[in-house]
Amino acid sequence: MSFSERYGHMRTQRASVVRETSPELVNEHLVQCIWYDRLFRQEGLATEDGRSLKIVSPGWWNHGEGPDFKGTQIEFNGRLRTGDVEIHLSPGGWTQHGHDLDQRYDEVMLHVVLDIPASTKDARTSEGRILPLLSLTPFLETEIFDLAEQLKVDSFPYQVEGTYGRCASVVEAGGHESMREFVHLAAEWRMLFKAREIRERMDRIGGDQAVYEMFMYACGFSHFKQHFKAIARQLPYERVRQLGQDNALLLEAAMLHISGLFPDDLPEGTKALPHIARLRGFRNTHLEGLRAMPLTWKRVAVRPVNFPERRMAGAARSLSTTSPSVLLNTLNHIWTTDLSPLNRPQAFDDPFPSPCKHSFRTPWPRAASFYRSSTIPW
């Protein structure tokens, strides 16, 4: 039989109707790739308020906290400016991600979006400055779904030709081996520094308490490390072992209460209510007199998966699981046991809870959608 090209003609002539690319592939990372490679027309490029634009440099792609691109150079009406650029699918992403309250975004000079809905509000910095808005859709050289098919988005930004980072010149001058040796030395120094820090703390307060504090510090992630360490010092490991061996939920209730995160009020209908009721029962019957610490939990730029309630619940389960053998002994046993390089990481993961296996974790993910609600105490 002969093959027909009719389908190809249909895709070309009716691209808005015939698509094979899933809409889920059109995400912020794709728009960031389009900005980085400047896959849009420069002619007639302008903001929504009429300012002409010329992109001199898209800037450095920032994979850390803060704006998506830093050090961007753009001519606004012929005047060159240097600053930051933030990218979203739509203008609403600015406030949804809390950038309007975050001072790290005060140097943003352009808000870039894929498209603009019929009604939209101005994006403002924490200082109240209105940001100029650029919609890329009218200037795209190729239809967005075709771009999603063509671009190898996983290669951005480091594996795309001509887009090397700031270290490229250093590596070129000294060679790859010298850079590799330098990175290995830096890694060894970091490990020695951390080991010395833990050893000094162990000499002062004992091994069990010191390792417990470092464990909580790590559970706090980047935003709440000091908060979790303060909780560990307020709720000593000896008491944690007692609570954990009794019941993991009892330890979770104690940690949430002492941190000031105990969810006293939740919207009606949430599936988390039975779990919260059990925690409240443990607090009322076993934790009388326990006082909350005056901690402030700022959630700007914190993803729901890293909310402190979730991480604290996970820490409580892990500490409860290791309480019979003591956390320090558990970790030391894993480290000194003859395990393969593949099995050792899994052994360290085993004491930690899985959302699929432990029911105590499930209320937090289900409650994530209303964590930012004004009706919630956190």
N, C-alpha and C positions, 0 to 999 in steps of 0.2 A: 504494500500500500504506500501511497505517497503522503508526505507530511504536509500539513496545511499551516500557513503563516497567518491565518485569519485571526487567531487569538492575539498574536502580536500586534496586528493592526488595531484590534479592539482596545488593547491596553494603551496604545499610543494615542488613538483618537478620543478615547473616553477614560482618561487617566483618573478623573474625579470619581468614576463609578467602578472601574475595574482595578482592584488593588490586591496584592498578595502580602504586602508588608503589614504586620500587626501594628495597630496604633500605639501599643505599649512601647514600641521601639523609638517613638518620638518622645524623648525625655530631655531633661536639662543637660545631661552630658552630651547628647547629640548637638544641642544648640551651642554649647561651649566649644565643641569641635568646629562647628560652622564659623563661629566668631574667631577662633584661633587661626583657622586656615583662610579666613576672609573670603568665604564662598558666597559672596553677595556683591552686587554692583556698587561701585563707589559713586558713579554718576548719579547726581540727584539725591544722594543719601542725606537724610534730614531727620531731626527729631519731630515728635508730635507737635511741638509748639513752634515749628518752622525754622529752627536753627540748622544751617548746613553743616555737614560733618565730613571730615576726611580722616580716616584711620591711618595714622602714621606708624603706630606699633600697637598690636593687640595686648601687649604687656606680658608679664610672667604669670603663668598658670599656677595659682595658689591652691595646693591640696591640703593646707592646714586650715586653721580657723581664720575667719575674716572673709573679705571679698574674694570672688572667683579669680579676678585678674588684678594684679598690682603693677604699678609703674607703667600704666597704659599712656600712650601719647596720642592725643586727638586734637584736630583743629576744629574749633567751634567758630563758625563765621570767619574763618581765616586766621583765628588767633590760637596759637598752640598752647595746650594745657597738658599737664601730667598729673595722673591720679589713678583711682581704682575704678573697676567696672564690675557690676554684679549682674548675673544672668539668671532669668527664670523663664518658665514657659509662658506665664501670663503676669500682668502687673500685681495681682493679688499675692504672689509668692513673697513679695517684700515684707508685708506685715505678717503673713502666715509663719514665716521663719523668724519673726521677732527682730528684723534688722532695724526697724524704726525705733527700737529701744536700746540698740547696741552701739556704743561709741566707736567700736572698731570699724563701723561702716560709715563714719562721718566724712571720710576722704573719698567716698564714691562720687564720681562726677557724671556717670552715665548709667542708667538702668536699661539693660537690653533684654527684650522679651521676644518670643517667637511671634506671638499674635496678641491683639488687644480685643477684649470683648466689647460689647456695645456700651456698657457702663463701667467705668473704672475710676478709682480714686488716685490722687497724686501720691507718689512715694516720697516720704519725708525722712530725713535723718533724725537722730535723737535731738539735734539742735533745732529742728523744725524747718530745715532747708529743703525746698522742693527739688527733686531730681529731674533732669531732662530724660525723656523716655524715647527709646528707639525700638520700633517694631521691625524685625528682619523679614517677615513674610513678603512685603511688597517689593523687596530688593533681592530676593533669592534668585540665583542663576538657574537653579533646578528645583523641581517640585519637591517638597519636603520628604515625601515618602520614598522618592527615588534616591534622595541623599541618604536616607536611613539604610537603604539597600547597598549603596555604593561605598559609603565610608566605613573603614575599619576602626570603629570608635574605640575598641580596646587598645589600639596602638597609640592613642593620644594620651599625653603630649610627648612622651619620651622616645617613641619608636617611629616617629614621623620624620622623614628626611628634611633636614634644614631647620629643625626645631630643637636643637640641643640646649641643655640647661647651662647655668652659669659655670659649672665645673668643667665644661668641655675644654676651655683653653688651658686650665691647670693640668688636666689629664694629658692633653696633647703635648704640653711642655715636659712633663715629668715621666710620662709613660704609664700604662695601665698597671704595671707591677708595683710601682712606687705608690700609686694611689691605693691599690688593694692592701698593701702592707700598712699604710697609714690608717685605713679604716679598721683593719684588724687590731692594730695597737690601740686605737680609740675605744673599740669594743672591749678589749681586755681591761683597759683602765677603768671603764665604766663599771664592769663587773667587780673589779677589786675595790673600787670606791664604795659600791653598795654593800659588799661583804664586810668591809671595815666598819661601815656605819652600823650595820646590824650587830656586829660583834661588840662594838662599844656600848650599844644599847643593851645587849644581853648581859654584859658585865655589870651594868648599873641596876637593871630591874629583873633580871632572870630571863632564861631562854624562851619559856613558854609565852610570857607576856610580850616580849620583844617581837617574836615571830607573828604573834596574833596582831600586833599593831601594824606591822608591815603588810600583813594579809589584808587588813581592813583598808589600809592606805591604797593598796592596789585595786581593791574592789570599788573604791570611790571614783575611779577613772580620772580623767584630767580635770574635770570641773570641781569635784567634791572630795579630792584626796585628803585635804586637811580636815574637812568635816568628819570623814570616816575615822581618821586617826584620833580626833578629839573624842569621838564616841567610844573608841576602843580604850582610851585612857579613863573615861568616866565609868565604863562598864567593864571591869577587869576580867581577864580570861578565866580566873577561878570561878567567878560567878557565871560566866558564859557556859562553861562546861556543865555546871549544875543544871542550868536551864535547858541546855541542849540535850542532855541525857534524859531529862524529864520529857520534853516534847519540843520538836522543832518549831511548832507554831507559838509556843510560849516564848522562845527566844526571839522569834520574829516580832511578836507583840512588844517585847521589852525594847528592842532596838528601834522600832518605829515610834514608840512612845518617848523614849529618851531623846530622840532626834527631833521631836516636834512634828513628825510626819504622820502621826497616827490619823487615819481617815475617819473622823467622827461622823461626818455627814457625806453622803453620796446621793446622786440623783436616783429617783425611784426607777425601778425597772432594770438597773444594771445587774449583770450576772455575777458581779463581784460581791454582792451583798451577803450571801451565806458565808463566804470566807471571812469577810470583815466582822460578821457577827461572832464567829468563833474566836477571832483575835480579841474582840472586845470582851468576850467572856473570860478569856485567860487573863487579860489585864485587870478586870474587876475582881477576880477571885485570887490571883496570885501576886499581883504587882502593885498592891496598895502602897502609897507613899513614894513611888518612883517619880522623880521630877524630870520634866523636859528641859533640855539645854537651850539657851537662847541663840540658836543657829538660824542663819538666813540662807534660804535655798533659792538662788537666782537661776532660772531656767532658760535664760537667753542663749540661743544657739545650741541647745541641748536636745538631741534626738530622743523621742519617746523611749527607745530601747535602752537609753542610758539614764533614764530618770532614777533618782536615788531610791525610790520605793522598790523598784525592781531589783536594783543591785543589792539593796539591803536584805531583801527577801532571799536572794541567792546566797548571800554571805551567811545568813542565819542557817539555811539548809546545809551548807558546806561545813560550818562549824559544828552543827549538830551531828552530822555524819561522822566527823573525825573526833568528836569529843571522847568516845570510849578509849581510844588509843592515844589521844592528845595530838593536836595539830602538828607540832614540831616533830614528834616521832613518826607520824604518817608521812610527812614530806621527806624526812631523812631516810625512811625505809625505801621509798620510791627512788630516791637519788642513789642510794648505795646498792640497790638490787641490780643484778646483772640482766638488763633488758636491752633489747635491740633499739636502735635509733628511732624506729617507727613506733615501737610499743611504749617507750618511755613517755612521750607526750600524752599518749592516751591514758597512761596510768596517772598522770597529773590531772587530767581532765575528769577522771572517774568520780572523785569526791564532789564535783560540782553538779548542781541539778540540771536536768533537761526539762524545758517547758512541756515537752511531750509526755514525760514520764511522771512528773510530780505535780499534783493538782495544786499545790500551794503557790506555784508560779503563775498559773493561768489567770487569776483575777487581775494581775497587773497589766498584762498585755491587753486584756479585754477592756480595762478601764482607761487605756492610754488616750482614747479619743476625747475624754472630757477632763484630762489633767489640767488643761489650760482654762477650763471654765471658771468663771468668777464665783460659782457656787461652791467650789472646792477649796478647802482650807489651805491646800498646798499651792 
